[in-house]
Every structure is written in C-alpha cells, then in structure tokens.
C-alpha cells in the first residue's frame, strides 16, 4: 500500500493498481469565498489533482476545505461513489457551514453515499469504515479507516480529541499509519457565537497522544501551514516542530511523494 499527501488534509491511497482519495482540495481559496475581497488575502494550501480513476472519494465532513466537488470530480472514475457522514438535519444556522459543499456536490451530480459511524463498505480492493469523530463546530464528521493488503490507514479529518481511541484500536487493531490534524486552530465564525476560546481541531500534543492511544506505528501530519486568518481562523505556531518534539514516529513526505505503508 502507498499513501500520498495531496496538501492540507488531502491524501491518496493506492494498492494493487487501485486508488481512492480522502478530502482532496483543488480550489483552496473557495473555502473563504463568502468573505469576498478578504478571501484573496488568505494563503491557499498546496494541492494536487487526481487522474480520474479513483474507485471512491471519502470526505470526513462537509466543510469546504475537506469537501471540494471539483477535486473529487477530477479524481473519481465514472460512477465511483463519494462517501460522507450522515446529515443531522437542522435549521439554517445549524447547516450554514455545510451549505456550500453540499450545493457543489449536488451540482456535480456525484454519487453520494452517507454512512453512519461504525459502518463498513467495500470499494475495489479497499475495506472502508466510518469511524466516530467530533467536529469543532458541531457539524457531522467521521474519520475514515481504510484497509487493504493487511494494512490499515486511519484519516482523522480535523477532529477534536475524543474518547473513541481505545474502542477504535480494540475493534480494528492499531493503524499502521494515522493521518492526524495538528494545527489546533481557534475559530470565530459568525454562525457559531459566542466563539469558544478552545481549539476546534487537535493540536500537535493531542495528535501525538491520539497516536499513542491508538498504537499507531507512523504519524503523517495533515491540516497545518495552510489557512491563517487573524480574528477568524487562528492556528497554533510551529505545529510540525511541536509534533516532532512530542512524537518520534512522524513522517513528512513531500507533496505527492509516495510513502510505503
């Protein structure tokens, strides 16, 4: 099995000539498009495009930096599904952060398949399980466990620290590699007021601890050194250095560089 980091939270997993993608991102600046001119000043993370042959596209949640319909359409083979967490419904403010990605997925006419936590499906040679996760603004989120060739990769999206780590390892065994978010961003979004002073995603120390509790062999850091918008989206300083100081199993491949799992 090989994994490639596609920038931000995006990864591609390949085995036996088949591949899938998780949270690929092509149009990075569209994430803050509702801010108008201010969005142009927000740094955009590096991205990589697919080849139109992926057997599935997995999205951890429907925030625009993790669900890019254009990137998925570029990556997916015709008729390949997009796996996503089940919707919880709700009124406008509850759904506000999901509306852009949801509308773009619908317009792209992709085959969307919501999955409940602990649900397992097959796609090509991959066994895929939706794992419980906690979103920092209360929106539906899952992590994705991908198994093939006797190897396990766990992609954590941008989850908060939570208490399912032991149960995950007990049910499925320790992951060979965990893709862990590390930027510990604090957010102040108009639809979630008053804002919380706590981080909306794991910070480097929490990511290292999660890897320990899971028994992960290797940690691939994701979700860092991309977005930074003072007063709106504020990541911690030096997240990669902090992770490397807290964990001795960190790998940092170059963009698109294959990594054997």
C-alpha positions in Angstrom: 0.0 0.0 0.0 1.2 3.5 -0.8 -0.1 6.9 0.5 0.5 10.3 -0.9 -0.2 13.6 0.8 -2.1 16.0 -1.5 -1.8 19.1 0.6 -3.9 20.3 3.5 -6.0 17.3 4.6 -6.0 15.5 1.3 -4.5 12.1 0.8 -4.5 9.4 -1.9 -4.2 5.7 -1.1 -3.1 3.2 -3.7 -3.0 -0.6 -3.6 -3.0 -3.3 -6.3 -3.4 -0.8 -9.1 -6.5 0.9 -7.5 -6.7 4.1 -5.5 -9.0 6.2 -3.5 -8.8 9.8 -2.2 -9.8 11.4 1.1 -10.6 15.1 1.5 -8.9 16.2 -1.8 -8.8 20.0 -2.3 -8.3 21.8 -5.6 -9.9 25.2 -5.2 -8.4 26.2 -1.9 -9.5 29.9 -1.9 -13.1 28.9 -2.4 -13.2 28.0 1.3 -13.5 31.6 2.4 -15.3 32.9 -0.8 -18.2 34.2 1.3 -15.7 36.8 2.8 -15.4 38.4 -0.6 -12.2 40.5 -1.0 -10.8 39.4 2.3 -10.6 35.8 0.9 -8.0 36.9 -1.6 -5.5 37.7 1.3 -5.9 34.2 2.9 -3.0 31.9 2.0 -4.0 28.9 0.0 -2.5 25.5 0.8 -0.8 23.5 -1.9 -2.9 20.9 -3.7 -2.6 18.1 -6.2 -5.1 16.8 -8.8 -6.2 13.3 -9.4 -6.3 11.3 -12.6 -9.9 10.3 -13.0 -9.6 6.7 -11.9 -10.2 6.6 -8.1 -12.6 3.9 -7.0 -14.0 6.1 -4.2 -13.8 9.6 -2.8 -14.1 9.9 1.0 -14.9 13.2 2.8 -14.6 13.5 6.6 -17.2 16.3 6.7 -18.8 18.9 4.5 -16.7 21.9 5.3 -15.4 23.3 2.1 -11.7 22.7 2.9 -12.5 19.0 3.2 -15.2 18.6 0.6 -14.3 20.0 -2.8 -16.7 18.7 -5.5 -14.3 19.9 -8.3 -11.4 18.0 -6.8 -13.5 14.9 -6.3 -14.8 15.0 -9.9 -11.2 15.2 -11.2 -10.1 12.2 -9.1 -13.0 9.8 -9.4 -13.7 7.2 -12.0 -17.1 7.4 -13.7 -19.7 6.2 -11.3 -17.4 6.0 -8.3 -19.1 7.0 -5.0 -18.4 9.8 -2.6 -18.7 8.5 0.9 -19.7 11.1 3.5 -21.1 11.3 7.1 -24.8 11.2 7.6 -26.6 14.5 7.8 -28.1 15.5 11.2 -30.5 18.0 9.6 -31.4 21.2 11.3 -32.3 24.8 10.6 -30.3 27.3 8.5 -27.7 28.3 11.2 -27.0 24.7 12.0 -26.4 23.9 8.4 -24.7 27.1 7.3 -21.1 25.8 7.2 -22.2 22.8 5.1 -24.3 24.6 2.5 -21.5 25.5 0.0 -20.0 22.0 -0.2 -23.4 20.4 -0.2 -24.6 22.5 -3.1 -21.4 21.9 -5.1 -21.7 18.1 -4.6 -25.3 18.2 -5.8 -24.4 20.3 -8.8 -21.6 18.0 -9.8 -24.1 15.1 -9.8 -21.7 12.8 -7.9 -22.9 9.6 -6.4 -23.2 10.5 -2.7 -23.5 7.8 -0.1 -23.9 8.8 3.5 -22.5 6.4 6.1 -23.3 6.1 9.8 -20.3 5.7 12.2 -19.0 2.1 12.5 -20.4 1.2 9.1 -18.1 -0.7 6.7 -18.3 -0.9 2.9 -16.1 -2.2 0.1 -14.7 -0.2 -2.9 -12.4 -2.1 -5.2 -9.7 -3.7 -3.0 -10.4 -1.4 -0.1 -12.4 -2.0 3.1 -13.6 1.3 4.4 -15.1 2.1 7.8 -16.6 5.3 9.0 -15.2 6.0 12.5 -16.8 8.4 15.1 -15.2 11.8 15.2 -16.1 15.2 16.8 -16.2 18.4 14.8 -15.1 21.6 16.5 -18.2 23.5 15.4 -20.7 20.7 16.0 -21.2 19.6 12.4 -21.3 15.9 11.4 -17.9 14.4 10.9 -16.3 10.9 10.7 -12.8 9.6 10.4 -12.0 7.0 7.8 -10.3 3.7 8.3 -9.0 2.2 5.1 -7.7 -1.4 5.0 -6.0 -3.2 2.1 -3.2 -5.7 1.8 -3.4 -6.3 5.6 -2.5 -2.6 6.2 -4.6 0.0 8.0 -4.6 3.8 7.4 -6.7 6.0 9.7 -7.5 9.5 8.4 -8.7 11.8 11.2 -10.0 14.8 9.2 -10.0 17.7 11.6 -11.5 16.0 14.6 -11.2 17.2 18.2 -9.6 15.0 20.7 -12.2 12.5 21.9 -12.7 9.2 23.8 -13.1 6.7 21.0 -9.4 6.0 20.5 -9.4 2.8 22.7 -12.5 1.5 21.1 -11.1 2.0 17.6 -8.0 0.1 18.4 -10.0 -2.7 20.2 -12.3 -3.2 17.2 -9.8 -2.9 14.3 -6.3 -3.1 15.7 -3.6 -0.5 15.7 -3.4 1.5 12.5 -0.1 1.2 10.6 -0.4 4.9 9.8 -2.6 7.7 11.1 -3.2 11.0 9.3 -3.6 13.4 12.1 -4.6 17.1 12.0 -2.2 19.2 14.1 -2.9 23.0 13.6 -5.0 23.4 16.8 -6.9 26.3 15.2 -9.2 28.5 17.2 -12.2 29.8 15.2 -14.6 32.7 15.4 -17.3 32.1 12.8 -20.5 34.3 12.6 -22.8 31.3 12.8 -21.2 29.9 16.0 -21.4 32.7 18.5 -20.3 33.3 21.2 -17.0 31.9 20.0 -15.1 29.3 22.0 -11.6 30.1 23.2 -10.7 26.4 22.8 -9.2 24.9 19.6 -11.7 23.5 17.0 -9.2 20.8 15.9 -6.5 18.7 17.6 -3.2 20.5 18.4 0.2 18.8 18.0 0.3 17.4 21.5 -3.2 16.0 21.3 -2.3 14.4 17.9 0.7 12.7 19.4 -1.4 11.4 22.3 -4.1 10.1 20.0 -1.4 8.2 18.0 -0.1 6.7 21.3 -3.6 5.6 22.4 -4.3 4.1 19.0 -0.9 2.3 19.0 -0.2 3.8 15.6 3.1 2.8 14.0 3.5 6.0 12.0 2.0 9.5 12.1 1.5 11.6 8.9 0.7 15.2 9.9 -2.1 16.9 7.9 -4.2 20.1 8.2 -1.4 22.6 9.0 0.5 25.5 7.4 -2.4 26.4 5.2 -5.1 28.8 6.3 -4.5 31.6 8.7 -7.0 34.5 9.1 -6.5 36.6 12.3 -9.7 37.0 14.2 -11.4 34.3 12.2 -9.2 31.2 11.9 -6.0 31.2 14.1 -3.8 28.1 14.1 -1.1 27.4 16.7 2.5 28.4 15.9 5.1 25.8 14.7 2.7 22.8 14.7 5.0 20.5 12.9 8.0 21.2 15.1 5.8 20.7 18.2 4.5 17.3 16.8 8.0 16.1 16.1 9.1 17.0 19.6 6.1 15.1 21.1 6.3 12.0 18.8 9.2 10.0 17.4 7.1 8.3 14.7 6.4 11.3 12.4 6.9 11.2 8.6 6.7 14.3 6.5 6.7 13.3 2.8 6.8 15.9 0.0 3.7 16.9 -1.8 2.6 14.0 -3.9 5.5 11.8 -2.8 4.6 8.1 -2.4 5.1 6.7 1.1 5.0 2.9 1.6 2.7 1.8 4.4 
